[in-house]
Amino acid sequence: MTRTAGGAGTTPPSPHMALLREGAERLRAADPALAGLLDSELADQCSTLAMVASSSAADPSVLAAAGAVLSNVTAEGYPGARYHPGSACFDEVERLAEARARTVFGARYANVQPHSCSSANLSVLTSLLPPGGVLLGLGLDEGGHLTHGSSASVTGHLFHAVHYGLDEHGLIDYDGVLRLAREHRPRVIVAGASAYPRRIDFARFRAVADDVGAYLLADISHIAGLVASGEHPSPLDLAHVTTTSTYKQLGGPRGGLILVGAEHRTPGPDGHTGLADLMRRAVFPRSQGTPNPAAIAAKARALGMLGTEEARWTARMIVEDARALAEGLAGRGHRLLTGGTDNHMVVVDLRPARISGLVAERALEECGILANRNRVPGDSRPPAVAGGLRLGTNILAQRGMGPAEMADCVDLIDRILTAVVSVDDTTYTLDPQLCRRARAEVRELCGRFPLPGYPAATLRTGSEVSL
């Protein structure tokens, strides 16, 4: 708590924090409808078990930085080379974010301007591939990402996308990757996934890339926190370029990063421009105009929180919790992709249960648990319905939950999924009494393990918010 300056041990008041408090009060007074929605969202987040694998909770200090007065700054270009005046403070903020990104990931170059990892991937791909160039990435139904060449993405239209898949055990078919690479001679190979619960062997991918003379792009959006904490092998010095989002596992704002390790001076396709310089041009001016200065300040804060013992503990818990969650669900008879997990993610194949991913997602949400539908290999249902369910332990670990609490989560999930009666792929029935009991158990668990730094008493009770 900030006290009046002048006494021993006091903290001088911050004009910027005073501005944010003034803004919050003005919002509440002038726009109570919007302020009420934000209060309701806070209550929901504090009162639900968020198990969406592609999310983490931002520390309140990160949220404060994201609302910084830097939002008023317009500054195309990079620190020391802007195309607008008035960016001296922002230059230092961006340099701080870059330095922290390099330290956390062991990179030689970091670009903190991408608005998302999707935009980061697009920047990298358009700088390394000509239109129609060959891109090799993991198929979407096998756990890949839209920006790895899916036909639903612009990357599937700009480039000639070829997709590798999984073997009979549900693991990446590395021999198939080599075979396809030799057949199609891609210029870029993407190593990364959005629904793959096992470790990725970046060294094998690099060997394939070297075999065919391709650039290797590692997309670590889902595992960036594990990489930063040493819980997953790092691709930084194996891949030519590495990309990540800053919100999926780093506890940061919406945004992305482009990182280059040992290959920072390796020439790009023109034969002389180093990859670090090429990535600068890839973001600005090739694919983005002005950056988001406040988001970069929030990235700097989130990156500054990594590398601590607390962050390393959370990363360990993420992995241990996921393993316990997987073992518990498998023990209840649920079919899991690959039979388990090495990271933060558990993917349940719901086809034996004869319910769709959409039905499972909605039934769990009704009971206060958030997890998302996901297609599984060989899925006959469309993406909007899907035949699988993806679970993640990032926020559970951030709450301080360990393997012991995963037994409670397993029991809740199993009770709901086995009780739901599917009418069709989009509608279902669920015993209201079971749902009320489950929601009460979820609130109790959230009350014992609140989001760090969030108001502990901000719990939704019925239809009201308790503050």
Secondary structure, 3 states (H helix, E strand, C coil): CCCCCCCCCCCCCCHHHHHHHHHHHHHHHHCHHHHHHHHHHHHHHHHCEECCCCCCCCCHHHHHHHCCHHHHCCCCEECCEECCCCCHHHHHHHHHHHHHHHHHHCCCEEECCCCCHHHHHHHHHHHHCCCCCEEEEECHHHCCCHHHCCCCCHHHHHCEEEEECECCCCCECHHHHHHHHHHHCCCEEEEECCCCCCCCCHHHHHHHHHHHCCEEEEECCCCHHHHHCCCCCCCCCCCCEEEEECCCCCCCCCCEEEEECCCCCCECCCCCCEHHHHHHHHHHHHHCCCCCHHHHHHHHHHHHHCCCHHHHHHHHHHHHHHHHHHHHHHHCCCEEHHHCCCCCEEEEECHHHCCCHHHHHHHHHHCCEECEEECCCCCCCCCCCCCEEEEECHHHHHCCCCHHHHHHHHHHHHHHHHHCEECCCCCEECCHHHHHHHHHHHHHHHHHCCCCCCCCCCEEECCEEEC
